Amino acid sequence: MRGEVVGINSQIYSRSGGFMGISFAIPIDEAMRVSEQLRASGRVTRGRIGVQIAEVTREVAESIGLGKPQGALVRSVEAGSPAEKAGVEAGDIITRFEGRAIEKASDLPRQVGNTKPGTRSAITVFRRGQNRDLNITIAELEPEQTARRPAARSSEAPKAAGTVQALGLTVVDLTEAQKRELKVKRGVRVEAAADAGARAGLREGDVILSVGNVEINNVREFESAVGKADRNRPVNMLIQRGDLVQFVLVRPNR
């Protein structure tokens, strides 16, 4: 049996404060990369693309045609970031980076972080039922910046409203001022959520961007998309809440 270093202890979780507990370690290949950078330049650099991500659940994967839970769901794209410049959109699922599959969301930060800033890399995203190949230039990870103060709410009145009884949702068109404030190009705003919509977690102020794999621009398109959905299966919606997007599965009232 040959002893080899596989990791370097970094911290421990212990109820007693002693050495017994759950230990966390830095993988040795990551430690070696850091060591090499420190010897070569005296500093450590890591890549970034400017997205916030989340896991893709099995139910969501099946409902959008992805097949199996894989990839990293893009919940938001930082303005002016490499991701925005490359055409990545909130709601995309990044499934490959430089030809390597992203099996779970945590794979993406590790692969991007280990890429030299300035490298032009290829990524594959799953968007509304189709795979798209994009090229992205990796930037250098910098210290976190102070969060921006949210913009004041617009008093401009909505243009149109509609209610979908089967989902318990009342939605209204977004005004141009609201789109600018929320930094969205499309969608309808939830005015009220009851029954199926409320059970799914939807609430007033959410913006519904798509139903299934269909983009939503106004109330009429929302009602049409919901009307064509299979009432025997959950209706998949991509929504924006605050600065982040997420998928929500709404099970229609019977």
Backbone hydrogen bonds in HBPLUS format (Angstrom, degrees):
<---DONOR---> <-ACCEPTOR-->    atom                        ^
c    i                          cat <-CA-CA->   ^        H-A-AA   ^      H-
h    n   atom  resd res      DA  || num        DHA   H-A  angle D-A-AA Bond
n    s   type  num  typ     dist DA aas  dist angle  dist       angle   num
A0028-ILE N   A0006-VAL O   3.04 MM  22  5.13 155.0  2.11 123.2 118.5     1
A0008-ILE N   A0026-ILE O   2.92 MM  18  5.14 151.3  2.00 137.1 145.3     2
A0026-ILE N   A0008-ILE O   2.84 MM  18  5.14 162.4  1.87 140.7 140.4     3
A0010-SER N   A0024-PHE O   2.84 MM  14  5.84 174.6  1.84 155.5 153.8     4
A0011-GLN N   A0024-PHE O   3.40 MM  13  5.36 160.7  2.44 138.7 138.8     5
A0024-PHE N   A0011-GLN O   2.90 MM  13  5.36 170.4  1.91 155.6 153.2     6
A0013-TYR N   A0022-ILE O   2.73 MM   9  5.05 166.1  1.75 150.0 154.7     7
A0022-ILE N   A0013-TYR O   2.86 MM   9  5.05 152.2  1.94 148.5 151.1     8
A0030-GLU N   A0027-PRO O   3.08 MM   3  5.42 123.9  2.40 105.5 118.9     9
A0031-ALA N   A0027-PRO O   3.03 MM   4  6.37 159.0  2.07 152.6 159.3    10
A0032-MET N   A0028-ILE O   2.86 MM   4  6.04 152.1  1.94 147.6 154.6    11
A0033-ARG N   A0029-ASP O   3.13 MM   4  6.34 151.1  2.22 137.9 144.9    12
A0034-VAL N   A0030-GLU O   3.06 MM   4  6.36 160.0  2.10 151.4 156.2    13
A0035-SER N   A0031-ALA O   2.94 MM   4  6.14 159.5  1.98 146.6 152.6    14
A0036-GLU N   A0032-MET O   2.92 MM   4  6.13 157.8  1.97 148.9 154.3    15
A0037-GLN N   A0033-ARG O   3.05 MM   4  6.30 157.4  2.11 147.7 153.4    16
A0038-LEU N   A0034-VAL O   2.96 MM   4  6.18 160.4  2.00 153.1 158.6    17
A0039-ARG N   A0035-SER O   3.01 MM   4  6.23 155.9  2.07 148.3 154.5    18
A0040-ALA N   A0036-GLU O   2.97 MM   4  6.10 150.6  2.06 142.9 151.2    19
A0041-SER N   A0037-GLN O   2.83 MM   4  5.84 169.8  1.84 155.9 158.4    20
A0042-GLY N   A0038-LEU O   2.88 MM   4  4.22 132.4  2.11 108.9 120.4    21
A0141-LEU N   A0046-ARG O   2.68 MM  95  5.42 164.2  1.70 163.8 162.2    22
A0047-GLY N   A0113-GLY O   3.18 MM  66  4.23 156.7  2.24 101.0 105.7    23
A0048-ARG N   A0139-ALA O   2.79 MM  91  5.24 135.4  1.99 139.3 143.9    24
A0139-ALA N   A0048-ARG O   3.01 MM  91  5.24 164.7  2.04 165.4 160.4    25
A0083-ALA N   A0049-ILE O   2.91 MM  34  5.30 147.8  2.02 160.5 154.1    26
A0078-GLU N   A0050-GLY O   2.94 MM  28  5.25 172.6  1.94 152.2 154.2    27
A0052-GLN N   A0076-SER O   3.07 MM  24  5.26 157.4  2.12 139.7 143.8    28
A0075-ARG N   A0052-GLN O   2.69 MM  23  5.39 155.1  1.75 146.9 153.9    29
A0054-ALA N   A0073-LEU O   2.89 MM  19  5.08 132.7  2.12 133.0 146.7    30
A0073-LEU N   A0054-ALA O   2.89 MM  19  5.08 153.9  1.96 161.5 157.2    31
A0061-ALA N   A0057-THR O   2.96 MM   4  6.16 166.0  1.98 152.4 156.7    32
A0062-GLU N   A0058-ARG O   2.98 MM   4  6.18 163.3  2.00 154.9 158.4    33
A0063-SER N   A0059-GLU O   3.01 MM   4  6.14 153.8  2.08 143.9 151.5    34
A0064-ILE N   A0060-VAL O   3.09 MM   4  6.27 140.4  2.25 152.8 160.9    35
A0066-LEU N   A0061-ALA O   2.84 MM   5  4.82 139.9  2.00 156.8 155.7    36
A0065-GLY N   A0062-GLU O   3.43 MM   3  5.29 157.3  2.49  96.9 103.4    37
A0071-GLY N   A0102-ILE O   2.72 MM  31  4.78 138.1  1.89 143.7 152.0    38
A0072-ALA N   A0094-ILE O   2.99 MM  22  5.15 147.3  2.09 131.0 140.6    39
A0094-ILE N   A0072-ALA O   2.92 MM  22  5.15 154.4  1.98 148.9 142.3    40
A0074-VAL N   A0092-ASP O   2.81 MM  18  5.44 176.5  1.81 171.0 170.3    41
A0091-GLY N   A0074-VAL O   2.78 MM  17  5.35 163.0  1.80 150.6 156.4    42
A0245-VAL N   A0075-ARG O   2.71 MM 170  4.58 139.4  1.87 120.7 134.6    43
A0081-SER N   A0078-GLU O   3.16 MM   3  5.42 157.3  2.21 132.0 130.3    44
A0085-LYS N   A0081-SER O   3.04 MM   4  6.33 167.4  2.06 158.3 161.7    45
A0086-ALA N   A0082-PRO O   2.96 MM   4  6.08 138.6  2.13 141.4 152.3    46
A0088-VAL N   A0083-ALA O   2.93 MM   5  5.23 157.9  1.98 158.5 152.1    47
A0087-GLY N   A0084-GLU O   3.06 MM   3  5.18 150.8  2.15 102.5 111.6    48
A0092-ASP N   A0089-GLU O   3.03 MM   3  5.64 161.8  2.06 136.4 138.5    49
A0093-ILE N   A0126-PHE O   3.13 MM  33  5.03 147.8  2.24 131.2 140.5    50
A0126-PHE N   A0093-ILE O   2.75 MM  33  5.03 154.5  1.81 138.6 146.8    51
A0095-THR N   A0124-THR O   2.85 MM  29  5.67 151.8  1.93 150.4 159.8    52
A0102-ILE N   A0095-THR O   2.77 MM   7  5.04 160.3  1.81 139.1 135.5    53
A0124-THR N   A0096-ARG O   3.02 MM  28  4.97 155.7  2.09 131.7 133.5    54
A0097-PHE N   A0100-ARG O   2.88 MM   3  5.25 157.6  1.93 146.4 151.7    55
A0100-ARG N   A0097-PHE O   2.98 MM   3  5.25 163.1  2.01 116.2 118.5    56
A0098-GLU N   A0122-ALA O   2.69 MM  24  5.01 172.1  1.69 171.2 168.6    57
A0107-ASP N   A0104-LYS O   2.95 MM   3  5.67 159.8  1.99 122.9 129.3    58
A0108-LEU N   A0105-ALA O   3.19 MM   3  5.87 142.5  2.34 116.5 123.8    59
A0111-GLN N   A0107-ASP O   3.06 MM   4  6.27 161.6  2.10 153.1 158.2    60
A0112-VAL N   A0108-LEU O   2.88 MM   4  6.01 173.2  1.89 166.5 168.5    61
A0113-GLY N   A0109-PRO O   2.79 MM   4  5.63 155.6  1.85 138.8 147.0    62
A0114-ASN N   A0110-ARG O   3.13 MM   4  6.17 140.1  2.29 137.0 145.7    63
A0115-THR N   A0112-VAL O   3.02 MM   3  5.23 162.0  2.06 110.6 115.5    64
A0119-THR N   A0116-LYS O   3.07 MM   3  5.82 151.4  2.16 146.3 149.2    65
A0118-GLY N   A0138-ILE O   2.66 MM  20  5.23 166.2  1.68 142.1 146.6    66
A0138-ILE N   A0119-THR O   2.87 MM  19  5.44 163.1  1.90 161.8 158.9    67
A0121-SER N   A0136-ILE O   2.73 MM  15  5.28 167.2  1.74 163.0 158.3    68
A0136-ILE N   A0121-SER O   2.77 MM  15  5.28 167.4  1.79 158.8 163.3    69
A0123-ILE N   A0134-LEU O   2.88 MM  11  5.37 168.2  1.89 157.8 160.8    70
A0134-LEU N   A0123-ILE O   2.86 MM  11  5.37 169.9  1.87 159.6 162.8    71
A0125-VAL N   A0132-ARG O   2.84 MM   7  5.28 163.3  1.87 154.9 158.8    72
A0132-ARG N   A0125-VAL O   2.75 MM   7  5.28 151.9  1.83 154.6 163.9    73
A0127-ARG N   A0130-GLN O   2.77 MM   3  5.39 165.4  1.79 163.6 160.9    74
A0130-GLN N   A0127-ARG O   3.13 MM   3  5.39 159.6  2.17 111.8 118.1    75
A0173-ASP N   A0160-ALA O   2.82 MM  13  5.34 151.1  1.90 146.3 153.9    76
A0162-GLY N   A0171-VAL O   2.81 MM   9  5.46 152.3  1.88 160.8 165.3    77
A0171-VAL N   A0162-GLY O   2.79 MM   9  5.46 159.5  1.83 165.8 170.9    78
A0164-VAL N   A0169-LEU O   2.82 MM   5  5.39 159.3  1.87 160.5 166.9    79
A0167-LEU N   A0164-VAL O   3.17 MM   3  5.69 143.3  2.31 111.1 120.6    80
A0168-GLY N   A0164-VAL O   2.94 MM   4  5.98 119.8  2.32 141.6 158.5    81
A0169-LEU N   A0164-VAL O   3.27 MM   5  5.39 153.7  2.34 143.8 142.3    82
A0168-GLY N   A0165-GLN O   3.09 MM   3  4.83 140.5  2.25  93.6 105.5    83
A0253-ASN N   A0166-ALA O   2.85 MM  87  5.15 172.4  1.86 150.8 152.9    84
A0197-GLY N   A0167-LEU O   2.69 MM  30  5.30 128.1  1.96 139.5 148.5    85
A0194-ALA N   A0168-GLY O   2.73 MM  26  4.68 154.7  1.80 141.0 148.5    86
A0170-THR N   A0192-ALA O   2.97 MM  22  5.09 160.5  2.01 151.3 150.2    87
A0191-GLU N   A0170-THR O   2.71 MM  21  5.43 157.8  1.76 149.1 156.1    88
A0192-ALA N   A0170-THR O   3.28 MM  22  5.09 153.9  2.35 136.3 136.3    89
A0172-VAL N   A0189-ARG O   2.85 MM  17  5.28 149.0  1.95 144.4 154.7    90
A0189-ARG N   A0172-VAL O   2.85 MM  17  5.28 155.4  1.91 160.9 160.5    91
A0179-LYS N   A0175-THR O   3.03 MM   4  6.34 154.0  2.09 148.6 155.8    92
A0180-ARG N   A0176-GLU O   3.05 MM   4  6.34 156.6  2.11 146.9 152.6    93
A0181-GLU N   A0177-ALA O   2.95 MM   4  6.17 159.1  1.99 146.8 153.1    94
A0182-LEU N   A0178-GLN O   2.84 MM   4  5.97 160.5  1.88 151.8 156.4    95
A0183-LYS N   A0179-LYS O   2.78 MM   4  5.61 117.0  2.18 135.2 150.4    96
A0184-VAL N   A0179-LYS O   3.04 MM   5  5.08 155.9  2.10 138.0 144.8    97
A0187-GLY N   A0216-ILE O   2.77 MM  29  5.11 122.2  2.10 132.1 146.6    98
A0188-VAL N   A0208-ILE O   3.10 MM  20  5.36 146.0  2.22 134.7 143.7    99
A0208-ILE N   A0188-VAL O   2.81 MM  20  5.36 153.5  1.88 163.8 163.5   100
A0190-VAL N   A0206-ASP O   2.80 MM  16  5.37 166.4  1.82 165.8 168.6   101
A0205-GLY N   A0190-VAL O   2.88 MM  15  5.43 164.3  1.90 154.4 154.2   102
A0197-GLY N   A0194-ALA O   3.07 MM   3  5.48 120.9  2.44 157.9 144.4   103
A0198-ALA N   A0194-ALA O   3.32 MM   4  4.64 162.6  2.36  96.1 100.1   104
A0199-ARG N   A0195-ASP O   2.93 MM   4  6.16 159.8  1.97 157.2 163.7   105
A0200-ALA N   A0196-ALA O   3.03 MM   4  6.23 140.8  2.19 142.6 152.4   106
A0202-LEU N   A0197-GLY O   3.06 MM   5  5.51 147.2  2.17 163.8 153.9   107
A0201-GLY N   A0198-ALA O   2.97 MM   3  5.10 151.4  2.05 102.7 112.0   108
A0206-ASP N   A0203-ARG O   3.12 MM   3  5.98 166.1  2.14 145.0 147.5   109
A0207-VAL N   A0240-GLN O   3.00 MM  33  5.06 164.2  2.02 147.0 151.7   110
A0240-GLN N   A0207-VAL O   2.73 MM  33  5.06 152.4  1.81 144.1 153.8   111
A0209-LEU N   A0238-LEU O   2.73 MM  29  5.48 158.0  1.77 160.4 168.1   112
A0216-ILE N   A0209-LEU O   2.91 MM   7  5.47 155.4  1.97 150.3 142.7   113
A0210-SER N   A0238-LEU O   3.40 MM  28  5.20 150.1  2.49 134.6 137.2   114
A0238-LEU N   A0210-SER O   3.03 MM  28  5.20 156.4  2.09 134.0 141.2   115
A0211-VAL N   A0214-VAL O   2.96 MM   3  5.32 151.1  2.04 151.0 154.1   116
A0214-VAL N   A0211-VAL O   3.01 MM   3  5.32 160.7  2.05 123.8 129.6   117
A0212-GLY N   A0236-ASN O   2.60 MM  24  4.93 166.6  1.62 149.1 153.4   118
A0222-PHE N   A0218-ASN O   3.03 MM   4  6.32 151.0  2.11 148.4 157.5   119
A0223-GLU N   A0219-VAL O   2.90 MM   4  6.18 167.4  1.91 161.8 162.9   120
A0224-SER N   A0220-ARG O   3.01 MM   4  6.21 155.4  2.07 145.0 152.3   121
A0225-ALA N   A0221-GLU O   2.93 MM   4  6.05 161.9  1.96 146.9 151.4   122
A0226-VAL N   A0222-PHE O   2.97 MM   4  6.18 164.6  2.00 155.4 159.5   123
A0227-GLY N   A0223-GLU O   2.92 MM   4  5.97 151.8  2.00 140.6 149.0   124
A0228-LYS N   A0224-SER O   3.13 MM   4  6.37 136.0  2.33 142.1 152.3   125
A0229-ALA N   A0226-VAL O   3.14 MM   3  5.15 150.3  2.23 100.4 109.4   126
A0233-ARG N   A0230-ASP O   3.15 MM   3  5.65 165.6  2.17 115.9 119.1   127
A0235-VAL N   A0250-VAL O   2.66 MM  15  4.98 168.4  1.67 150.3 146.9   128
A0250-VAL N   A0235-VAL O   2.86 MM  15  4.98 172.4  1.86 142.9 143.6   129
A0237-MET N   A0248-VAL O   2.85 MM  11  5.21 156.1  1.91 154.5 162.1   130
A0248-VAL N   A0237-MET O   2.78 MM  11  5.21 156.5  1.84 154.1 161.9   131
A0239-ILE N   A0246-GLN O   2.88 MM   7  5.58 170.4  1.89 170.9 169.1   132
A0246-GLN N   A0239-ILE O   2.92 MM   7  5.58 147.5  2.03 152.8 161.5   133
A0241-ARG N   A0244-LEU O   2.76 MM   3  5.54 162.8  1.79 174.0 176.9   134
A0244-LEU N   A0241-ARG O   3.26 MM   3  5.54 159.0  2.31 128.4 125.9   135
